[in-house]
Amino acid sequence: QVSGGEDEIQQLQKALLDYLDKNTEIDASLVFSRKFYIAQWFRDTTMETEKAIKSQKDEDSSEGTHHAKDVETTGQIMHRAESRKKFLRSIIKTAPSQFCTLRMNSDTVDYEDACLIVRYLASMRPFAQSFDIYLTQ
């Protein structure tokens, strides 16, 4: 369960990174997994920002007018993307031993919770969202 106020996805990412960091002593491959997730989330955030900018340009060129509502939506996406990038950069700059100070609730995330978080975050990815379309076709 995540508390309100902060981005839900970001809180789940913190919890998963905390779990991976806590268990790197048990399984050394988790260090790679942690770095992979950070890189993948950074890439996803960059792609989301680029899509927002592209869709805004496409709407502007096709309609010829500038809608304030669309600009606000794009601005919100850009702001959210920048805050996520800032979070990921802070995680990258933080040494794994210092990461424990950023931990959310280290005692509440166990293996089953980590698996659930991974499945939820994976379901938010574009391929997972379009998988039903592929099956239907």
C-alpha positions in Angstrom: 0.0 0.0 0.0 1.4 3.4 -1.0 0.6 6.7 0.6 -0.8 9.6 -1.4 1.1 12.8 -2.2 4.0 11.3 -4.1 3.9 9.5 -7.5 2.7 6.0 -6.9 5.0 4.5 -9.5 8.0 6.2 -8.0 7.1 4.8 -4.5 6.9 1.3 -6.0 10.2 1.8 -7.7 11.7 2.9 -4.4 10.4 -0.2 -2.7 11.7 -2.5 -5.4 15.1 -0.9 -5.5 15.2 -1.1 -1.7 14.4 -4.8 -1.8 17.1 -5.4 -4.5 19.7 -3.4 -2.5 18.9 -5.2 0.7 19.3 -8.6 -0.9 22.5 -8.0 -3.0 24.5 -9.8 -0.3 22.4 -13.0 -0.9 22.5 -12.9 -4.7 25.1 -10.9 -6.5 23.0 -10.8 -9.7 20.6 -8.4 -8.0 23.1 -5.7 -8.4 22.7 -6.0 -12.2 18.9 -6.2 -11.8 18.9 -3.0 -9.8 21.0 -1.2 -12.4 18.9 -2.6 -15.3 15.7 -1.4 -13.7 17.1 2.1 -13.1 18.3 2.3 -16.7 15.0 0.9 -18.1 12.9 3.4 -16.1 15.0 6.3 -17.1 14.6 5.2 -20.8 10.9 4.8 -20.4 10.6 8.3 -18.9 12.6 9.8 -21.8 10.4 7.9 -24.3 7.2 9.2 -22.6 8.5 12.7 -22.8 9.4 12.4 -26.5 6.0 10.9 -27.3 4.3 13.8 -25.5 6.3 16.4 -27.5 5.7 14.5 -30.8 1.9 14.2 -30.2 1.8 17.9 -29.3 3.6 18.9 -32.5 1.3 16.6 -34.6 -1.9 18.1 -33.1 -0.5 21.6 -33.7 0.3 21.0 -37.3 -2.9 19.2 -38.1 -5.3 21.6 -36.5 -3.4 24.8 -36.9 -4.5 26.1 -33.5 -3.0 25.9 -30.1 -5.2 24.4 -27.4 -4.3 25.4 -23.8 -5.7 22.2 -22.5 -3.2 20.1 -24.6 -0.3 22.3 -23.6 -1.2 21.9 -19.9 -1.4 18.1 -20.3 2.0 18.1 -22.1 3.4 20.4 -19.4 2.2 18.0 -16.7 3.7 15.1 -18.5 7.0 17.0 -18.8 7.0 18.0 -15.2 6.2 14.4 -14.1 9.0 13.1 -16.4 11.5 15.5 -15.0 10.7 14.6 -11.4 11.1 10.9 -12.2 14.4 11.6 -13.9 15.5 13.6 -11.0 14.6 10.7 -8.6 16.5 8.2 -10.8 19.5 10.4 -11.1 19.6 10.7 -7.3 19.4 6.9 -7.0 22.3 6.6 -9.5 24.5 9.0 -7.6 23.7 7.3 -4.3 26.0 4.5 -3.4 24.2 1.3 -2.6 25.4 1.4 1.0 23.9 5.0 1.3 20.7 3.9 -0.3 19.4 2.6 3.0 18.8 6.1 4.2 16.3 6.5 1.3 14.4 3.3 2.1 10.7 3.5 2.3 9.6 0.6 4.5 12.4 -2.0 4.2 10.7 -4.4 6.6 7.5 -4.5 4.6 8.8 -5.6 1.2 9.6 -9.3 1.0 10.1 -11.6 -2.0 6.3 -12.0 -2.7 5.8 -8.2 -2.5 8.8 -7.6 -4.8 7.3 -10.1 -7.3 4.0 -8.3 -7.2 5.6 -4.9 -7.6 7.6 -6.2 -10.6 4.4 -7.6 -12.2 2.5 -4.4 -11.7 5.3 -2.2 -13.1 5.7 -4.6 -16.0 1.9 -4.4 -16.7 2.3 -0.6 -17.1 4.8 -1.0 -20.0 3.4 -0.5 -23.6 4.0 -4.1 -24.7 2.0 -5.5 -21.8 -0.8 -3.1 -22.4 -1.0 -4.0 -26.1 -0.6 -7.8 -25.6 -4.4 -8.4 -25.7 -4.6 -6.6 -29.1 -1.9 -9.0 -30.4 -3.8 -12.0 -29.2 -7.0 -10.8 -30.7 -5.5 -10.3 -34.1 
